[in-house]
């Protein structure tokens, strides 16, 4: 298992368009990926799960992956959160 913490810094958090960008990146990897917020786990490949997380600006998330390409998956998703969704 590989995991990394990341803090959301975009204005609207992980909602609507930013969530769909995040999920499109997550489904490219064959491993199981979860996002933890406040002790609860969410499926990073499910739009309903990610939206139900209600992740907002300033929230700290823990991204976890297990399986093939787990480290590559987490590093890619951290990059998505830190750069690609900040402009959405």
C-alpha positions in Angstrom: 0.0 0.0 0.0 1.2 3.5 -0.8 -0.3 6.6 0.7 0.2 10.4 0.7 -1.5 13.3 2.3 -2.6 16.4 0.3 -4.4 19.6 1.2 -7.1 21.0 -1.1 -6.2 24.6 -2.1 -8.7 25.4 -4.8 -11.7 27.6 -4.0 -14.5 25.2 -4.4 -12.8 22.0 -3.2 -13.4 18.6 -4.8 -16.9 19.3 -6.2 -18.5 18.9 -9.7 -15.9 19.6 -12.4 -12.8 19.1 -10.1 -14.2 15.8 -8.9 -14.7 14.5 -12.4 -11.2 15.5 -13.4 -9.9 13.6 -10.3 -12.0 10.5 -11.0 -10.9 10.4 -14.7 -7.3 10.4 -13.5 -8.0 7.7 -10.9 -9.8 5.2 -13.2 -6.7 5.0 -15.4 -4.9 2.9 -12.8 -5.6 -0.8 -12.1 -5.1 -0.5 -8.4 -7.7 0.1 -5.7 -7.7 3.8 -4.6 -9.4 5.4 -1.7 -9.5 8.9 -0.3 -9.8 9.4 3.5 -11.2 12.5 5.1 -11.8 12.9 8.8 -11.4 9.1 9.3 -13.9 8.1 6.6 -12.9 6.3 3.4 -14.3 7.0 -0.1 -13.8 5.2 -3.4 -11.7 7.5 -5.6 -13.1 6.0 -8.7 -16.8 6.7 -7.9 -18.3 10.1 -8.6 -21.0 9.6 -6.0 -18.5 8.6 -3.3 -16.1 11.5 -4.0 -19.0 14.0 -4.1 -20.4 12.7 -0.8 -17.1 13.4 0.8 -17.9 17.2 0.6 -14.2 18.0 0.4 -13.6 21.8 0.7 -10.8 24.3 0.5 -8.3 23.6 3.3 -9.3 20.0 3.9 -6.5 17.4 4.3 -7.0 14.2 2.4 -5.1 11.0 2.6 -4.9 9.2 -0.8 -4.2 5.4 -0.5 -3.7 2.9 -3.3 -3.1 -0.8 -3.2 -2.1 -3.0 -6.2 -0.4 -2.5 -9.5 1.1 1.0 -10.1 0.0 2.1 -6.6 2.8 4.7 -6.1 2.4 6.0 -9.7 -1.4 6.4 -9.1 -1.1 8.4 -5.9 1.6 10.7 -7.2 -0.5 11.3 -10.3 -3.6 12.1 -8.2 -1.6 14.4 -5.9 -0.4 16.3 -9.0 -4.1 16.6 -10.2 -5.1 18.0 -6.9 -2.2 20.4 -6.6 -2.2 21.7 -10.1 -5.0 20.7 -12.5 -8.0 21.3 -10.4 -6.8 24.6 -9.0 -8.0 26.3 -12.2 -11.5 24.8 -12.2 
